[in-house]
Amino acid sequence: MNDEAYEDGGSDNDWDELEPTAADLAAIEDEHEVIEAEVTLTDAEIRLITVGRRRATELDWQRYHVAERAVLAAWLRLAVARRFGTRAVA
């Protein structure tokens, strides 16, 4: 990679500008529960898609539906927290 300076005095390695701000980090922290729930849902969806020749079991479907509800609940808690400016209790 080339470290030559640009006309504005910067370089192509201005990493400080790429770092998340405190507000960015707070938003990520607030969305952490949603992110975890969506990862769990994605895992359940992958399980259903990749069962191969056998059929998905009742447990596979139960995991999927529980994960779906967890995503909806996490989004609801986040929406309430954002609306009222507080963190919702799980």
One Martini backbone bead per residue (centre of mass of N, CA, C, O) as a GRO file, in nm:
protein
   90
    1MET     BB    1   0.101   0.032   0.016
    2ASN     BB    2   0.046   0.375  -0.008
    3ASP     BB    3   0.186   0.680   0.179
    4GLU     BB    4   0.096   0.914   0.030
    5ALA     BB    5   0.019   1.233   0.006
    6TYR     BB    6  -0.233   1.451   0.000
    7GLU     BB    7  -0.354   1.761  -0.062
    8ASP     BB    8  -0.504   1.765   0.236
    9GLY     BB    9  -0.268   1.597   0.416
   10GLY     BB   10  -0.331   1.320   0.377
   11SER     BB   11  -0.374   0.967   0.372
   12ASP     BB   12  -0.434   0.623   0.307
   13ASN     BB   13  -0.385   0.600   0.652
   14ASP     BB   14  -0.663   0.722   0.791
   15TRP     BB   15  -0.779   0.552   1.056
   16ASP     BB   16  -0.927   0.750   1.245
   17GLU     BB   17  -1.172   0.793   1.041
   18LEU     BB   18  -1.262   0.472   1.070
   19GLU     BB   19  -1.342   0.495   1.344
   20PRO     BB   20  -1.558   0.464   1.579
   21THR     BB   21  -1.771   0.622   1.753
   22ALA     BB   22  -1.937   0.652   2.039
   23ALA     BB   23  -2.214   0.636   1.899
   24ASP     BB   24  -2.160   0.379   1.741
   25LEU     BB   25  -2.101   0.196   1.987
   26ALA     BB   26  -2.375   0.240   2.125
   27ALA     BB   27  -2.549   0.124   1.895
   28ILE     BB   28  -2.425  -0.157   1.900
   29GLU     BB   29  -2.494  -0.219   2.192
   30ASP     BB   30  -2.805  -0.186   2.156
   31GLU     BB   31  -2.799  -0.420   1.910
   32HIS     BB   32  -2.686  -0.689   2.025
   33GLU     BB   33  -2.943  -0.861   2.069
   34VAL     BB   34  -3.033  -0.859   1.775
   35ILE     BB   35  -2.783  -0.986   1.652
   36GLU     BB   36  -2.794  -1.253   1.808
   37ALA     BB   37  -3.079  -1.336   1.715
   38GLU     BB   38  -3.013  -1.336   1.406
   39VAL     BB   39  -2.796  -1.553   1.418
   40THR     BB   40  -2.978  -1.775   1.530
   41LEU     BB   41  -3.176  -1.769   1.294
   42THR     BB   42  -2.972  -1.835   1.074
   43ASP     BB   43  -2.894  -2.110   1.185
   44ALA     BB   44  -3.180  -2.231   1.161
   45GLU     BB   45  -3.208  -2.190   0.855
   46ILE     BB   46  -2.966  -2.358   0.771
   47ARG     BB   47  -3.067  -2.620   0.892
   48LEU     BB   48  -3.321  -2.639   0.706
   49ILE     BB   49  -3.165  -2.625   0.427
   50THR     BB   50  -2.934  -2.871   0.516
   51VAL     BB   51  -3.080  -3.162   0.560
   52GLY     BB   52  -3.135  -3.289   0.298
   53ARG     BB   53  -3.295  -3.590   0.271
   54ARG     BB   54  -3.396  -3.524   0.519
   55ARG     BB   55  -3.609  -3.416   0.743
   56ALA     BB   56  -3.719  -3.194   0.938
   57THR     BB   57  -3.749  -3.158   1.256
   58GLU     BB   58  -3.923  -3.053   1.520
   59LEU     BB   59  -3.673  -2.917   1.650
   60ASP     BB   60  -3.594  -2.742   1.412
   61TRP     BB   61  -3.863  -2.580   1.409
   62GLN     BB   62  -3.852  -2.483   1.699
   63ARG     BB   63  -3.591  -2.320   1.675
   64TYR     BB   64  -3.695  -2.130   1.461
   65HIS     BB   65  -3.941  -2.007   1.617
   66VAL     BB   66  -3.781  -1.906   1.859
   67ALA     BB   67  -3.592  -1.721   1.695
   68GLU     BB   68  -3.811  -1.543   1.574
   69ARG     BB   69  -3.921  -1.437   1.845
   70ALA     BB   70  -3.652  -1.316   1.946
   71VAL     BB   71  -3.626  -1.102   1.727
   72LEU     BB   72  -3.890  -0.951   1.781
   73ALA     BB   73  -3.829  -0.887   2.080
   74ALA     BB   74  -3.566  -0.729   2.034
   75TRP     BB   75  -3.688  -0.509   1.853
   76LEU     BB   76  -3.895  -0.408   2.055
   77ARG     BB   77  -3.698  -0.324   2.280
   78LEU     BB   78  -3.544  -0.123   2.103
   79ALA     BB   79  -3.783   0.061   2.027
   80VAL     BB   80  -3.854   0.141   2.315
   81ALA     BB   81  -3.579   0.255   2.395
   82ARG     BB   82  -3.576   0.474   2.172
   83ARG     BB   83  -3.845   0.616   2.237
   84PHE     BB   84  -3.774   0.649   2.572
   85GLY     BB   85  -3.456   0.648   2.641
   86THR     BB   86  -3.427   0.342   2.721
   87ARG     BB   87  -3.364   0.043   2.865
   88ALA     BB   88  -3.476  -0.255   2.816
   89VAL     BB   89  -3.607  -0.529   2.969
   90ALA     BB   90  -3.578  -0.881   2.924
   0.00000   0.00000   0.00000
